[in-house]
């Protein structure tokens, strides 16, 4: 299952899980997960967790107005997530203005 989404992150704030409520939030079967993400301008930082395991820790997201280009903007490639793991993508905006985050997450059963 693949999902591509744009979301606005408010100035000087953190969205604790941009995946909350989406079909990709909980992994149905053992799967590999790929994440690509960009911000419309510089200033976004991201952390990806699979339940309690940190997969990507406080990474700067590249600035690109068109969204992620594959494979150039892959932040996490084929990381293993177990059945029933919760995917948490936390994004922090470090600037004084709102920034649009564009991400593509791909969850493939193994």
N, C-alpha and C positions, 0 to 999 in steps of 0.2 A: 504494500500500500504506500502510495506516495502522496505527499501533501505539500503544496506551495502556497504560502500566505504572506500578505503584507499586514503589518500591525504598527501602530504609532506608539512609541514609548515616550511618556511625558518627561519634561525637563527634570533633571536631577532626581530621578526615581528609579526604582527597580520593579520589574514585573516578575514575581517569583516563579511563574510557570506559564509561558505563552501557549503551552500545549493543553492547558487545563480545559476539560470538557470536550476535547476533540477525539476523534476515533483513534488517533495514534497515541493517546496518553497512556494506555495500558497495552502491553504486548500480549497478544493472544497465544502465540506459540514461540518456541525458541527462534530467535531471528537475528539477522544482522541489521544494524542501523547505520545509515549514512546521513550526515548533516552538512549542508552548505548554507551560509548566511552572509548577508552584507547589510550595511547601513547606508542610508541615502547620503549621509555625511559622516565624517569621523566622529567618534565619541561613544560608540556602543561597545559593551563588554558582555561576554556570554559564558555561562557555565552550564554544562549538560551532565545530568546524573541519571543513572539507571537505578531506581530505588535508592540504596545507600552508597552505591559506587560512583565516584566522580570520574567521568570519562574525559571531560574538557573543563579546565579550571580557569576562569576569569580571563578568557582570551579576547584580545582586541579584534573587532570585526572590521574587515576592509570596507572602505567607502566606495560605493558604486551605485550610481543612480538607476541602473537597469536591473538590479537584482543579481543573484549569484550566477556565474557562468561555470558550467561543469567541464572539466574537473578542477579548474583553477581555484575555486573558492570552497572546496571541500575542507571542512574543519575536522570532521570525524568521518573516517571511511571504514565501513564494514566492522564496526564494533559489535561484540556479541551481547545481546540482551536475552535474559531467560524468560520463560513463560511467566506471565503475571507481573513482570517488572513494570514499575511506573516510570515513564520518561518525564523528566523535569528539565525544561529549558528556561533558565533564569537569565534575564537580560537587564543590564543596568545602563542607563543613559547618564553620562558624566558631564553633559553640557547644559547650558542655560536655556535651550530650546528643545521642542519635541523633535524626534527623529523617527523616520520610517524604517522599520526592520523588515527585510524580505528574507524569508528562509524557505528551504526545501528540505524536508525530512523524508527519508525512504526507509520503510521497515519491511524486510523480506524474510519470510519464514525459511528456516534451513532444513 
